[in-house]
């Protein structure tokens, strides 16, 4: 991408994002939001699928020492109305998928929209990881499969190359193992834009894109400003993650957990995926959904003014500024 085109995308997207933030109420309604019981439900982009506006984060399900506690949290979340399940082939060396697979037995699988991610960049590695995920999750079909940790500018080229991961994903979709296809990343919005550009060059449009969306991101290397407007325009389902940055955002002492969740819900997200490793955090997620009302422009401006100084250098977004969250950098063998 040439520098002039890149700057045009940044400037244009920033302008659009400002418009989105100022008119979020109508944007949320346009996403087809409904409410049932304790939970909000939204339409997942152009797929037409209705999913819970809060998604259960897969990494955190692997954190409780007692496997049965993780299973109990998943089932309690489903019983109360969370339908979107997040996971990944590499979370806890497969432990998160194994726990979720056990939790989804006994009729729970039919109640959820199941998503997982793969790291493989080659056809061979991706195909193997897809089949391993299916076995661990004890299912014959994944509702949404995403290319995980698209962090490097060369990742899109590797994924779409001859013999690359996309060949395996499309083959799995054709075989009925996968319904929808997306990608994730947390490092830099320019990598997401590159991935979308390479996809377009290959006549492919993703169903979903997952990225950090929070009160800090709005100020620093912003996915909200640079990527979100393009996804909305293309009717690609928006999966927000790191609303609290794995608690690092909260350490800024500028914002409360419910405010973090409300801010992410206020954007045109289909799902806000949040880490839940205790019943207390499960209650917090439902409280955020129950009390959510679209923020008006003054409320958004006040929240961003409060977080601006803390956010400017990315001190509380370590997934952008350090390798701490980069599993595939620490274990490059996962890429194949």
N, C-alpha and C positions, 0 to 999 in steps of 0.2 A: 504494500500500500504506500503510495507516495505521500510525502510530508504534507503537501497541500490538501490532499484528500483526507488524510488523518485529522488535520486541524479542522476541516470542514465538518467531519463527523462529530468531533468533540464539541465544536461550537453549536452546531445544529442540535445535537442531542441535549446539550446543556439547556438550551432554550426550551426544548420540548419538555424536559424534565421539570423545569420551573412551572410550566403550564400544568403538568400532571400533579405536582405537589399542591398547586393552588386550587385544583378542581378535583381532588381525589374522590369526593363523595360521588360525583356523577360517574367517575371512572370505575369505582367499585361496583356501582349498580349495573354498569354496562357489562361487567364480568358475570352477571347473572347470580348475584348473591341471594341466598335464601337462608332461613334459620329453622332449625329443628331441635327441640330440646335445648341442650346446653351449647350446641355447636353451630357455627356458620358454615355454609357450603358455597363453593364457587365453581364456575366452569373452567376446565383446564384448557385454555387456549381454544384452538379450532377443533380439538378432539371431540368436544361436546360432552366429555365425561364430567360428572359432578363429583367433587372431592371435598373433604373437610378443609377449611381454611387454615387449620393448624395441622401440621404433619408431625408424626413421631420420629424423632431423630434416631437413626440406627446405631451410631457410634456409642451413644450414652447407654443404650440397652445392654451393651457388653460390659459396662463398668461395675454394676453390683457384683460383689464377690459370690453371692448365692445365685446360681443360674435360675432357680425357681422364682426369685424376686424379679428378675428381668422378664420372665414369662408372665408373671402376675401383673406387672405394669402394662405390658402389651395388651393383655386381655381386658384389663380395667379400662384402658384408653378406648378400645374398640366398643366395649359395652356402653361407654358414655358418649360415643358418637364420633371419635376420630377414625377416619377411614383411610387416610394417606399414610402409608408406611415407607419410611426411608431406610435404605441399607446400602452396603457396599461389600464387594468380594474381599477387600483387604481389612475390614474393621475387625480388630482383635484377632487377626490371622484366621478369619472365618467364623470366629466365635459369635459375632452379632447375628450373622445369618443363621447359624445353628439354633440359637435361642429363639429367633423369630420364627423359624420353621417349626419348632416345637409348639410355640404359642399359637400358631395358626391352625393347628390340628383341632379336631372336634367341631368343625363347622365355621371356624373363624376366618379361614382363607376366603370364603365366598363373600365375606362382609367388607373386604378391604380392597383398596387399589394399591398393589404391591410394586414398589420401585426398588431396584438395586443398581449398582454401578460396577464397571470393570475397568481395570488399569491397562490391559493389553493394548499395544499399538500395532501388533502384527496380527494377521488373520489367525495364525495358529494359536497365539497366546490368548487372543480374545475369545475364540471358539472354546478353548479349554476352560477359561474362567466362567463363561456363560453356563456351561454344563455343570461346573462345580457349584455355582450359585443355585441352579435349579435343584440339585441334589440336597444341598444344605437347607434350602427353604422348603423342601418337601412339596414341590409344586411342579406342574408340567408347563406352566406359562407365567412369565413375568409381564406385568401390565406395562411397566415403563423401564427400559434399560438405558442407562446413561454412560457415556464416556466420562471417566472420572479424572479429576485433576488435570484439566487442560490448562497448564500453567506456562508452557514454553511456546514461543512463537513457531517452533517447528512442529509442535504436536498436531495441529490441523493437517499439515502436509503428510505426516506419517500416517494419520488415521485414514485419510482419503487416498493414499498412494495405492498403486497396484500391490496386492498382497497385504494391504493394511487392514486395520481393525474393522473398518466400516464394511468390508466384504463379509466378515463373519457375522456382524450384527444384522445386516440385510438378509443373509442366508438364514439366520435364526428367526427373523421376522417372517420370512417366506415359509419356514417350516412350522410356524405357529407357536414357537417358543417365546416370542417377544411380540407385544402389541405396538407399543410406541417407542420412539427413540429420541434421546436428548443428550445434553452434555453438561458438565459442571466444571467449575474452577473458582479459585479464590484469590488469584495473584494480581492480575492487572486487567482492566476493562479492554485494553487494546488487544489482548490475546483472545478475548471473547469476540470482539469485532472481526479479528482475523479468522476465527473458526466459522463465523457466519458467512464471511466473504468466500472462504474456500468451499463451504457447503454449496453456496449459490453457483460457484464456478462448476460444480459437479451436479448441478440441477437437483439439489437436495434441500429440503427445508425441514429443520428440526421441529419436533412437536413441543419440546420443552427446553428451557435453559435454567440452570440453577446457579445462583451467585450470591455473594454477601449483599444484604440490604439492611442498613441500620443507620442510626443517628450519626455515627462517625463516618461511614462511607460517603454520606452526602457531601462531606467537605474535602475528602482526600482520595485521589485516584478513583473517582466515583463511578461505580457500576450503575447507580441510579441515574446519574446524569448522562452517561455515555452509551449504555447498553439498553436500559429499560425502555426508552422510547421506541427503539427499533423493534423490540420484541412485541410491544403493544401494537405497533403499526402492522406487523406481520402476523398478528394473532397467534404468537407462540406462547405457550403456557409459561408463566413466570413463577419459579420456585425460589423463594427467598430463604436464605440461611444466615446463620451467625448474627441473629438479631441482637444477641448480647456478646458475640465474639468469644464464645466459650468462657463467659464471665469476665473477660478482660475489659469490655466496655463498661461494666458496672464498677470496675476499680477506678474509673475516672471520677467517681462520686458526683457525677453531673445528672444522672438519670436513673430511674427506678426500673425494675424488671417489667412491670406492667406497661410502663411508657415505651420501653423498647419493643415489646410485642405489638402495642397499639400503633406505633410508628410504621412498623413493617406491614401490618394489616391495612394501614391507611394507603399504602401504595397499591398499584394495580397488580397485586400478587394473586396468583391462583391459590398458592399454599405458602405458609410461613412454617418452615421446618424448625423445630426447636428441640434441644436435647432434654430428655426427661429420664432421670435415673432414680427417681423416688416418687412416692405418692404425693408428697408435698409439691413437687414441681409439676406433677400432673394436675393437681388442683389449681396451681397458678396459671397453667395454660388454659384451662377451662374458664377461669375467672377472667382472663384477658378476652376470650371470645365472647363471654356473656356480657361484659361491660363495654365492648367496643362500639363506638359511634364514630362516624367519619369526622376527622379533624378539619376545622375550618382553616383558611390560610393564616390567620393570626396565630392560631395554636401551633401550626407547623413552624412558622417563623420564630416563635418564642422558644420552641424546643431546639431548633437548630442554632439559635443565638446562644443558648445555654451550653451547647456541646461544641461550639465552633473552635474555641481556643484549644481545648483538649484534643481535638481531632486533627489539627492541621498537619502534624508531622507523622501521623500514623502510629503514634505510641501505643494506642490501644487496639490496633488492628494488626496484630503480630502475624497473622496469616498472609498479609501483604508484604510486610517489611522484614520478616525473618523466615528461615526454613523450618521453623518449629512445626508447622502443620503440613509440610510437604512430604507425605509418605512415599511418593514415587521418586523423590530426590534421595531420600534416605535408603530406599530399597529399589534401585533402578531395574533390578531383575524382574520386577513386577510388570515392566513395560514390554518385555519380550525382545 
